[in-house]
Amino acid sequence: MNAVDALDMVQEAIWTVIVASGPSVGVAMAVGIAIALMQALTQVQEMTLTFIPKIVAILLMILVTAPFMGAQLFSFTEHMYAKIETGF
């Protein structure tokens, strides 16, 4: 294994993490913006109001997208094992 192979592996690992976590991060951002807008309009600055809906939305999104995330991680793992098996 040389430096190019190592960089390819790291790049693929980072891309897999970005793709797998993208839906959850997107929902967290959307819920956060909606709550911030609501707080700005009503001038209610309660700290728990921001955390609880985000946590619930992220957990629901993880439940919905768990098969997709698992498939991404499985595909990455299979690809890495195939590279190890063939000697890069």
C-alpha positions, -999 to 999 in steps of 0.1 A, spaced: 0 0 0 13 34 -9 3 69 -1 -22 71 -30 -41 40 -17 -42 54 18 -55 87 6 -82 70 -15 -93 49 15 -95 80 37 -114 99 11 -139 71 6 -143 68 44 -150 105 48 -174 105 19 -193 75 34 -196 94 67 -209 125 49 -234 106 28 -246 84 57 -250 113 82 -264 138 56 -301 132 62 -298 136 100 -277 167 98 -301 182 72 -331 176 95 -313 190 125 -305 222 105 -340 226 93 -355 221 127 -330 244 142 -337 272 118 -375 267 122 -372 269 160 -348 299 159 -373 317 136 -401 309 160 -381 321 190 -372 353 172 -408 360 163 -422 352 197 -392 364 217 -393 332 238 -357 323 246 -361 290 263 -330 268 259 -348 234 262 -371 245 234 -342 241 209 -328 208 221 -359 186 226 -374 190 191 -340 185 175 -333 153 194 -367 139 185 -364 149 148 -329 134 146 -340 101 163 -370 99 139 -348 105 109 -323 79 120 -352 54 124 -363 62 89 -329 62 72 -313 34 92 -314 10 62 -298 35 39 -271 43 65 -265 6 70 -263 0 33 -237 27 29 -215 14 57 -219 -22 44 -209 -11 9 -178 7 22 -168 -22 44 -172 -47 15 -151 -24 -7 -123 -21 19 -123 -59 25 -121 -65 -12 -91 -42 -14 -74 -60 15 -81 -93 -1 -66 -84 -34 -36 -67 -19 -47 -31 -29 
